[in-house]
């Protein structure tokens, strides 16, 4: 979850939306983010073969599942609230941007981009290339994608709350992107990766991208 999602870390019952330029609205699944690891996350962690980095860790359910499996791992997020919540779950977390220097660059087995985090920064190729830099040869990026037919969208977005919420109705704008599974091969190749597998869990789409 990128900086624009920091406003969602209030929790509670308020409904939050990701609103793109152009008006497309996507309800943010806060209950899922704050809950325990669901089957899709467990399936991703099953594919982790060694040390792993959870990019945009948010409240920490993915990082916590990695830690529970005994994997060397940490989450990163630019939100201090997210980092605190992740640590409270017993996982390691750093307040970092993915483009900041990170420990063990070039030696990680897996990098995870879940919950739409392929959109971080609004440039999926640059983000995937950065993730590739973190990996050892043969390591993989495990990334959640939109369904087939979604293609590629890049632009700006913000988080909005339903009217009547206790805090302001609209958060700041940030650069964002959406990537459909049909665009995975092209974007992976541009980032120096190759698609090892595409799979679905609970009607959500994922790809495993390998660093040669």
Buried (B, 14 or more C-beta within 10 A) or exposed (E): BBBBBBBBBBEEEBEBBBBBEEEEEEEBEBEBBBEEBBEBBBBBBEBBEBBBBBBBBBBBBBBBBBBBBEBBBBBBBBBEBBBBBBBEBEBBBBEBBBEEEBEEEEEBBBBBBBBBBBBBBBBBBBBBBBBBBBBBEEBBBBBBBBEEEBEBBBBBBBBBBEEEBEEEEEBEBBBBBBBBBBBBBEBBBEBBBBBBEBEEBEEBBBBBBBBE
